[in-house]
Amino acid sequence: MLPFRRPAPLPTRTADSKGRFAIRSESASIALLAAWLFSGGVAEAQTPNREPAVVELLPGARALALGMAPQLGSDDPDLAFVHPALVQELGGVRGGYTRFGSTAAAYTLSTASDWFGGGVALSVHALEYGRPAGSSPGDRSRGLDDLIGEADAGRAVGEMAASATYGRTIARIRFGVSGRLFTQRHGGERISGQAIDLGLATQAGPVRVALSGRNLGNADLLPSEIVLGAGAYGRPLGPLDVGGAVQLRYRDDGQLEYGGGVEFGYWPVRGRTFVARVGLRNIPDGEASPLTFGGSFWGDALVLDYAFQPMDGLDGIHRVGLGWR
C-alpha cells in the first residue's frame, strides 16, 4: 500500500534482459504449493452439492474494514483475486490470516509484478471450517457468514483456491483474465474444479473503477457473479488524507451484496503512516454485523493491517495482514 500523499518511492519491479518475469521466491512458493495441492484433483472432480466458500473471500484486512469493498486505489497484489484488470497496478507480496468466530479460519498469500508488457499475479486462498450444525456441505443456501456459527468439529471442511492472473492496457482501458483451480475436502471426499475471471478497469479522475465477471464457465460448481467496484485515496482534508471504496456483487442465484467505507490517514513522519477505517455492508445471510472497522501502519515498505467485524453472540471476524511493497 502507498502512503496517502507524497509516497516514498516503491521498490522497483523488474524483468530480466529478455523481458521475462523475474520470478521471486514468493511466487515460486505459491506455484509449488498450488501444484502440490491440486495434483490429481481434476481426475477426482465430482459435482458438489455446496460450492466451495473459499471463492467468496474478498482480499485483505483493508477490504474487510471498508465494508468488504477492496480499495481499488491501492497496489495490493491480492486485488487481482477479484479484479484481474487491475494487475498492472499491483506489486509486492501480501499474506493474511482471518479468524471467523471459533470455527473457521482463512489464509491468503499473493504476489504481483510486471511481465511481458503487462502485469502478472499469483495467489493462494485457503479456508478451514467446521460443518455447521444441522447442515451438510450440500446446502447451497448457506453463505460464508453461516459457516461461522455452531459447528460439528468432527466433520471439518478444508478448501483452497489458487489463481494466476495476467493483464494488459489497450487504449487506456485495462483488461485482465484469471484462471483458478479450487478444491474442497470433506471427510474422505474431494471435489475439484476450475473457473475463469474476466475484467476491465479504467481511471475516472481520482477514482479507479473496475468491472469483473467471476467464476465463469463452471456454473455446476460455482455461482457466477458480477462485481463492480470503485476506490480512491489521497485526498487532503486538513492534516488528514482521506480515501474511500464501494462495491456491488451480484450472484447468478439472485443474491446481491454491497458495501463501502472511508479511511483516514495521518503521517506525522514521512514514511510512517497511521490509518483508521470504518465501513458498512449488507448481510444477506448469517449473524455478522453490518459494521466493520480497522486500521493500518505503513512503515516504508512494511504494511501491517487489522480489521474486525462483530457478530451476534460470537467472537466476530478478525483479519490481520502483513505485506512488503
Buried (B, 14 or more C-beta within 10 A) or exposed (E): BBBBBEBBEEEEBEBEEEEEBEBBEBBEBBBEBBEEBBEEBEEEBEEBEBBBBBBBBBBBBBBBBBBBBBBBBBBBBBBBBBBBBBBBBBBBBBBBBBBBBEBBBBBBBBBBBBBEEBBBBBBBBBBBBBBBEEBEBEEEEBBBBBBBBBBEEEEBBBBBBBBBBBBBBEEEEBBBBBBBBBBBBBEEEBBBBBBBBBBBBBBEEEBBBBBBBBBBBBEEBBBBBEBBBBBBBBEEEEEBBBBBBBBBBBBEEEBEBBBBBBBBBEBEEEBBBBBBBBBBBEBBEBBBBEBBBBBBEBBBBEBBBBBBBBBEEBBBBBBBBBBBB
